[in-house]
Amino acid sequence: MPDLLASVDFGLFPTLSEASSVAAAEALAAGLPIVHLDIPSMRETVDDAGIIAAPGGLATAMLSMADRHADLAPIARRRGAGSLMSVVRECWMDLYSGVVAGDP
């Protein structure tokens, strides 16, 4: 997967029903900004590391991303760093440790 992700400039997620996108998190971690439709889960995942496409406006958003992907790549990498398995695992371990210790 890393070689495949390294061969593209940005991710495209035209879904209207994504609950949580592992693929989007992987793309961000690889430094790929994302073009997506305006749904809550993608807005939360991508934040300022991508472009929100209007319904019917994916082509326009993709053209815009073609000009901006290099500028958005560092933002995507920072945004994706929070989804790295090591970071997620550490967060969950902290949560579980707190629960076991009785911390509120």
MDAnalysis code that builds the backbone (N, CA, C; Angstrom):
import MDAnalysis as mda
import numpy as np

u = mda.Universe.empty(312, n_residues=104, atom_resindex=np.repeat(np.arange(104), 3), trajectory=True)
u.add_TopologyAttr("name", ["N", "CA", "C"] * 104)
u.add_TopologyAttr("resid", np.arange(1, 105))
u.add_TopologyAttr("resname", ["MET", "PRO", "ASP", "LEU", "LEU", "ALA", "SER", "VAL", "ASP", "PHE", "GLY", "LEU", "PHE", "PRO", "THR", "LEU", "SER", "GLU", "ALA", "SER", "SER", "VAL", "ALA", "ALA", "ALA", "GLU", "ALA", "LEU", "ALA", "ALA", "GLY", "LEU", "PRO", "ILE", "VAL", "HIS", "LEU", "ASP", "ILE", "PRO", "SER", "MET", "ARG", "GLU", "THR", "VAL", "ASP", "ASP", "ALA", "GLY", "ILE", "ILE", "ALA", "ALA", "PRO", "GLY", "GLY", "LEU", "ALA", "THR", "ALA", "MET", "LEU", "SER", "MET", "ALA", "ASP", "ARG", "HIS", "ALA", "ASP", "LEU", "ALA", "PRO", "ILE", "ALA", "ARG", "ARG", "ARG", "GLY", "ALA", "GLY", "SER", "LEU", "MET", "SER", "VAL", "VAL", "ARG", "GLU", "CYS", "TRP", "MET", "ASP", "LEU", "TYR", "SER", "GLY", "VAL", "VAL", "ALA", "GLY", "ASP", "PRO"])
u.atoms.positions = np.array([
    [0.806, -1.197, 0.000],
    [0.000, 0.000, 0.000],
    [0.857, 1.273, 0.000],
    [1.964, 1.334, 0.732],
    [2.769, 2.567, 0.706],
    [3.221, 2.959, -0.700],
    [3.619, 1.985, -1.524],
    [4.040, 2.308, -2.891],
    [2.887, 2.874, -3.710],
    [1.717, 2.304, -3.532],
    [0.542, 2.795, -4.252],
    [0.219, 4.230, -3.826],
    [0.211, 4.472, -2.533],
    [-0.083, 5.815, -2.041],
    [0.975, 6.826, -2.494],
    [2.222, 6.390, -2.573],
    [3.303, 7.286, -2.996],
    [3.190, 7.661, -4.478],
    [2.391, 6.930, -5.224],
    [2.297, 7.178, -6.656],
    [1.195, 8.172, -7.033],
    [0.461, 8.673, -6.051],
    [-0.634, 9.606, -6.344],
    [-0.422, 10.932, -5.618],
    [-1.171, 11.942, -6.022],
    [-1.023, 13.270, -5.438],
    [-2.054, 13.583, -4.356],
    [-3.219, 12.942, -4.425],
    [-4.259, 13.184, -3.429],
    [-5.257, 12.042, -3.434],
    [-6.049, 11.983, -2.366],
    [-7.094, 10.972, -2.262],
    [-8.434, 11.563, -2.664],
    [-9.300, 10.725, -3.185],
    [-10.645, 11.136, -3.584],
    [-11.651, 10.241, -2.880],
    [-12.532, 10.853, -2.095],
    [-13.520, 10.108, -1.334],
    [-14.900, 10.701, -1.609],
    [-15.592, 10.183, -2.641],
    [-16.874, 10.748, -3.050],
    [-18.080, 10.155, -2.314],
    [-17.860, 9.505, -1.187],
    [-18.934, 8.834, -0.479],
    [-19.856, 9.813, 0.248],
    [-21.106, 9.433, 0.374],
    [-22.079, 10.196, 1.144],
    [-22.462, 9.476, 2.435],
    [-21.869, 8.293, 2.670],
    [-22.313, 7.497, 3.815],
    [-21.180, 6.860, 4.615],
    [-19.990, 7.390, 4.529],
    [-18.846, 6.814, 5.245],
    [-18.971, 7.111, 6.735],
    [-18.952, 6.057, 7.550],
    [-19.029, 6.258, 8.997],
    [-17.666, 6.618, 9.562],
    [-16.648, 5.926, 9.113],
    [-15.277, 6.199, 9.537],
    [-14.370, 5.598, 8.481],
    [-13.448, 6.382, 7.967],
    [-12.666, 5.912, 6.841],
    [-11.221, 5.629, 7.213],
    [-10.893, 4.350, 7.303],
    [-9.513, 3.944, 7.529],
    [-8.675, 4.341, 6.318],
    [-9.244, 4.211, 5.133],
    [-8.515, 4.562, 3.912],
    [-8.155, 6.048, 3.904],
    [-9.052, 6.903, 4.363],
    [-8.751, 8.336, 4.418],
    [-7.640, 8.603, 5.427],
    [-7.677, 7.938, 6.571],
    [-6.624, 8.105, 7.577],
    [-5.276, 7.636, 7.028],
    [-5.283, 6.529, 6.285],
    [-4.044, 6.040, 5.672],
    [-3.504, 7.032, 4.648],
    [-4.400, 7.595, 3.848],
    [-3.979, 8.567, 2.842],
    [-3.367, 9.792, 3.515],
    [-4.012, 10.286, 4.555],
    [-3.479, 11.440, 5.269],
    [-2.108, 11.135, 5.863],
    [-1.965, 9.970, 6.478],
    [-0.681, 9.589, 7.075],
    [0.420, 9.518, 6.024],
    [0.045, 9.221, 4.790],
    [1.017, 9.175, 3.693],
    [1.257, 10.563, 3.094],
    [0.601, 11.578, 3.654],
    [0.799, 12.933, 3.154],
    [-0.077, 13.296, 1.981],
    [-1.158, 12.554, 1.809],
    [-2.059, 12.842, 0.689],
    [-3.239, 13.675, 1.159],
    [-3.369, 14.893, 0.675],
    [-4.576, 15.647, 0.972],
    [-5.762, 14.963, 0.295],
    [-6.952, 15.334, 0.716],
    [-8.142, 14.599, 0.281],
    [-9.205, 15.540, -0.264],
    [-9.815, 15.121, -1.361],
    [-11.029, 15.743, -1.883],
    [-12.182, 14.868, -1.414],
    [-13.175, 15.495, -0.786],
    [-14.300, 14.706, -0.264],
    [-15.582, 15.521, -0.294],
    [-16.690, 14.807, -0.223],
    [-17.981, 15.472, -0.115],
    [-18.190, 15.887, 1.336],
    [-19.116, 16.790, 1.560],
    [-19.321, 17.357, 2.892],
    [-20.213, 16.454, 3.731],
    [-19.581, 15.479, 4.390],
    [-20.285, 14.642, 5.359],
    [-19.501, 14.723, 6.669],
    [-20.174, 14.598, 7.806],
    [-19.516, 14.810, 9.098],
    [-18.262, 13.971, 9.327],
    [-18.296, 12.699, 8.984],
    [-17.134, 11.847, 9.271],
    [-15.904, 12.267, 8.470],
    [-16.088, 12.647, 7.227],
    [-14.949, 13.078, 6.415],
    [-14.476, 14.465, 6.838],
    [-15.409, 15.329, 7.200],
    [-15.024, 16.658, 7.679],
    [-14.162, 16.510, 8.936],
    [-14.547, 15.617, 9.834],
    [-13.787, 15.395, 11.069],
    [-12.430, 14.762, 10.789],
    [-12.392, 13.777, 9.914],
    [-11.145, 13.081, 9.605],
    [-10.161, 13.990, 8.879],
    [-10.630, 14.703, 7.886],
    [-9.760, 15.471, 6.991],
    [-9.455, 16.864, 7.531],
    [-10.445, 17.540, 8.055],
    [-10.317, 18.895, 8.575],
    [-9.695, 19.807, 7.512],
    [-8.571, 20.455, 7.811],
    [-7.982, 21.413, 6.876],
    [-6.968, 20.782, 5.924],
    [-6.952, 19.460, 5.859],
    [-6.001, 18.745, 4.993],
    [-6.647, 18.301, 3.689],
    [-7.622, 19.051, 3.240],
    [-8.271, 18.666, 2.004],
    [-9.214, 19.733, 1.499],
    [-9.976, 19.350, 0.509],
    [-10.948, 20.243, -0.118],
    [-12.303, 19.554, -0.082],
    [-13.299, 20.288, 0.381],
    [-14.666, 19.774, 0.387],
    [-15.295, 20.097, -0.956],
    [-15.823, 19.074, -1.600],
    [-16.469, 19.248, -2.901],
    [-17.966, 19.434, -2.714],
    [-18.508, 20.354, -3.459],
    [-19.954, 20.536, -3.481],
    [-20.581, 19.354, -4.213],
    [-21.832, 19.027, -3.886],
    [-22.495, 17.967, -4.643],
    [-22.444, 18.305, -6.139],
    [-21.987, 17.377, -6.931],
    [-21.842, 17.611, -8.361],
    [-20.584, 18.389, -8.718],
    [-19.757, 18.695, -7.728],
    [-18.589, 19.506, -7.982],
    [-17.262, 18.795, -7.777],
    [-17.264, 17.475, -7.873],
    [-16.017, 16.732, -7.667],
    [-14.953, 17.098, -8.698],
    [-15.349, 17.259, -9.940],
    [-14.362, 17.588, -10.981],
    [-13.697, 18.936, -10.694],
    [-14.469, 19.913, -10.296],
    [-13.921, 21.239, -9.973],
    [-12.985, 21.142, -8.779],
    [-13.380, 20.397, -7.749],
    [-12.542, 20.242, -6.560],
    [-11.247, 19.506, -6.898],
    [-11.327, 18.514, -7.778],
    [-10.124, 17.787, -8.184],
    [-9.169, 18.704, -8.943],
    [-9.682, 19.551, -9.800],
    [-8.832, 20.504, -10.517],
    [-8.163, 21.476, -9.545],
    [-8.907, 21.911, -8.548],
    [-8.342, 22.797, -7.543],
    [-7.242, 22.081, -6.754],
    [-7.487, 20.816, -6.415],
    [-6.498, 20.044, -5.663],
    [-5.239, 19.822, -6.495],
    [-5.380, 19.699, -7.799],
    [-4.209, 19.508, -8.657],
    [-3.229, 20.660, -8.493],
    [-3.742, 21.854, -8.207],
    [-2.883, 23.013, -7.992],
    [-2.407, 23.151, -6.549],
    [-3.131, 22.562, -5.596],
    [-2.856, 22.805, -4.181],
    [-2.277, 21.623, -3.424],
    [-2.200, 20.434, -4.028],
    [-1.835, 19.238, -3.260],
    [-0.468, 19.342, -2.596],
    [0.498, 19.972, -3.234],
    [1.835, 20.082, -2.632],
    [1.804, 20.946, -1.374],
    [0.992, 21.993, -1.373],
    [0.879, 22.851, -0.194],
    [0.123, 22.164, 0.940],
    [-0.824, 21.306, 0.592],
    [-1.636, 20.635, 1.610],
    [-0.986, 19.358, 2.148],
    [0.025, 18.833, 1.461],
    [0.654, 17.576, 1.884],
    [1.201, 17.619, 3.312],
    [1.920, 18.657, 3.731],
    [2.408, 18.677, 5.119],
    [1.269, 18.718, 6.140],
    [0.196, 19.419, 5.795],
    [-0.972, 19.469, 6.686],
    [-1.593, 18.083, 6.779],
    [-1.686, 17.396, 5.642],
    [-2.236, 16.035, 5.625],
    [-1.396, 15.104, 6.496],
    [-0.077, 15.200, 6.380],
    [0.814, 14.345, 7.181],
    [0.610, 14.591, 8.674],
    [0.517, 15.862, 9.064],
    [0.287, 16.177, 10.486],
    [-1.069, 15.653, 10.937],
    [-2.073, 15.837, 10.101],
    [-3.426, 15.372, 10.448],
    [-3.451, 13.840, 10.546],
    [-2.764, 13.181, 9.629],
    [-2.743, 11.721, 9.614],
    [-1.918, 11.112, 10.729],
    [-0.999, 11.876, 11.305],
    [-0.148, 11.338, 12.381],
    [-0.979, 10.871, 13.567],
    [-2.107, 11.495, 13.802],
    [-2.970, 11.083, 14.908],
    [-3.660, 9.764, 14.675],
    [-3.654, 9.279, 13.448],
    [-4.301, 8.010, 13.113],
    [-3.320, 6.853, 13.018],
    [-2.035, 7.126, 13.216],
    [-1.062, 6.038, 13.174],
    [-1.372, 5.027, 14.267],
    [-1.212, 3.757, 13.955],
    [-1.574, 2.707, 14.891],
    [-0.877, 2.887, 16.242],
    [0.384, 3.292, 16.232],
    [1.100, 3.470, 17.495],
    [0.461, 4.560, 18.351],
    [-0.027, 5.616, 17.727],
    [-0.673, 6.706, 18.463],
    [-2.029, 6.262, 18.984],
    [-2.810, 5.603, 18.140],
    [-4.131, 5.120, 18.548],
    [-3.989, 4.111, 19.690],
    [-3.039, 3.204, 19.567],
    [-2.822, 2.197, 20.607],
    [-2.463, 2.866, 21.934],
    [-1.592, 3.861, 21.898],
    [-1.198, 4.558, 23.124],
    [-2.390, 5.270, 23.768],
    [-3.225, 5.899, 22.949],
    [-4.416, 6.570, 23.478],
    [-5.355, 5.581, 24.154],
    [-5.578, 4.441, 23.503],
    [-6.461, 3.421, 24.087],
    [-5.854, 2.828, 25.358],
    [-4.551, 2.616, 25.366],
    [-3.908, 2.071, 26.567],
    [-4.025, 3.055, 27.726],
    [-3.870, 4.336, 27.463],
    [-4.048, 5.348, 28.509],
    [-5.474, 5.329, 29.043],
    [-6.434, 5.220, 28.140],
    [-7.837, 5.161, 28.550],
    [-8.103, 3.932, 29.404],
    [-7.671, 2.744, 28.938],
    [-7.884, 1.511, 29.694],
    [-7.193, 1.543, 31.046],
    [-5.989, 2.070, 31.083],
    [-5.255, 2.161, 32.344],
    [-5.998, 3.036, 33.334],
    [-6.548, 4.131, 32.840],
    [-7.334, 5.007, 33.706],
    [-8.584, 4.334, 34.231],
    [-9.263, 3.581, 33.379],
    [-10.476, 2.873, 33.799],
    [-10.122, 1.833, 34.862],
    [-9.087, 1.053, 34.636],
    [-8.680, 0.010, 35.588],
    [-8.254, 0.627, 36.926],
    [-7.590, 1.792, 36.841],
    [-7.143, 2.463, 38.065],
    [-8.289, 3.198, 38.770],
    [-9.440, 3.303, 38.122],
    [-10.580, 3.982, 38.718],
    [-10.564, 5.484, 38.530],
    [-9.741, 5.974, 37.592],
    [-9.729, 7.416, 37.316],
    [-10.986, 7.802, 36.546],
    [-11.585, 8.925, 36.923],
    [-12.799, 9.335, 36.190],
    [-12.497, 9.786, 34.779],
])
